[in-house]
Amino acid sequence: MCSIRSGRLSDYPVIRQYDEFMGDRRLDLQAGELRVADAEGSEAIGYLRISPKGFLNWPFVAYLCVKSEFRNHGVGRQLIEHAIQDDRYVRLYISTEANNFAMQSLLKKIGADEIGYADQLNFSNERELFYRLK
């Protein structure tokens, strides 16, 4: 079990060590768009970025990343569930690549509705699957 909180700029050195996405998380932290997971004795073991108007002007989970040694321990699920429970969002969307079977499995477990896909949207040209979380 972990605790979820708003990210702080002081989280950046830890996040930078395992971050898999393009861009600068300091900007996301500064904008207040990151939720961070802490475990007992370890801070910032995972993060989730919500872009407030990232999907057709609706909130969008742009990034979900968990430190490798904490994967498959429910951290990603807790981060997503925390976002779903946030009363600020009437709707909330997320996407994943078609080859990311672990994420698809997680989204299925939490009851996300697959709503469509787009081809050649990202650099890998992998099909991107879109889901509604709430």
N, C-alpha and C positions, 0 to 999 in steps of 0.2 A: 504494500500500500504506500502511496506517495501523497504528498500534498501539492496542490496546484496554486500558483500565485501569479501576479503580474510580473513580467520580466523587469529587471533592472540593468542599467548599463554595466554594473559590476559583474553581471553574468557573462558578458561577452567573451572574456578569455577562455572560459570553460566551454561555452557553446562553439567557439571557433575551432576547437580541437576535434569536434566530431561532425560539424555542419557539412551536409552533403549538397547544399543548394547554392545556386549563383546568387550574388548580391551581398550586401553588407548588413548583417543582423543588427549592427549598432543603430542603423537608421530605423529598423523595425522596433527596436527597444525604445528608442527616443520617441517614436510615434505612439507608443503604448499598444502595439499590435501583437506582442508576444505574451503567451501564457507559458509558464515554466513549471516543470515538475521537479520536486526535490524528494529524495529518499533519505531515510535516517542515515546521517553521516555523509551524505553526498548531495551537493547542490547542483541545480541545473542539469539533471540527467536526461532531460528531454524538453522539447519545446513545440509549440503549435503557434502558427501565425495566422491571424484572421485579418484579411483585407476587408475593411468595412463595406466597400462597394465593388468588390472584385468580380462578381458574376452578374452581369446585366443589372447592375446597381444594387444587388443583394450581397450580404456578407458571405465571404468565401474563405474556407480554410485553405490557404495557399501553400503552407508547408507544415509537415509533421515530421519531426526527426527525434529519434531516441538514441542515446549513446549505446554502442554495440553491446556492451556487457549487461545492459538493462533491457534489451529487447526480449520479447516473448515472456515478459513478466507483468503485462497489463498496463504499462505506463502509457502507451499510445492510446489505448482504450480509455483510460482515465482522463487523458487530455481532451479527447473528443467528447466524451460524456460531459465533462465540465463545460465545454463550449455549448453543447446542446442545451444544458440547463440554464445557461445565461439568459436572463429575462430581456436583455437588450435586443435579442434577435428574434424576429417574427419567423423568418426563414433563415436557413443556413445550408450552404452547399459545399461540396468537396469534390475533388477529382483524383484519379490515379491512372497510371499507365496500365495498359492491358496485360503487360507481363509482370505486374506487381501483384502476384497471387496472395501474398501475405496481407496486403492492405485490402484487397477485395474480400478476403475471408473475414477480416476484422469488421469491415463495413456491413457485411451480411449479418454477422453476429449481433451488431447493435441495431439492426433493422433499418438501415439506410435504403432508400429507394433509388435504384438505378434509373436515371431519366434520359440518358442519351450518350452520345460519343462524338468525338471529332478526330479526324485523321490529319496527320502531318501538321499538328499544332505546335509541337516542340522540336528541339534540335535532333532528337533521336528518330523522328518521324513515326514514333510509336503511337498507336491509337490511344487517345485519352478518354477514359470513362468518367461520366459525371453522375453524381449522386446528390440527392436531397437528404439532409440529415434531420431537418425539422421544418 
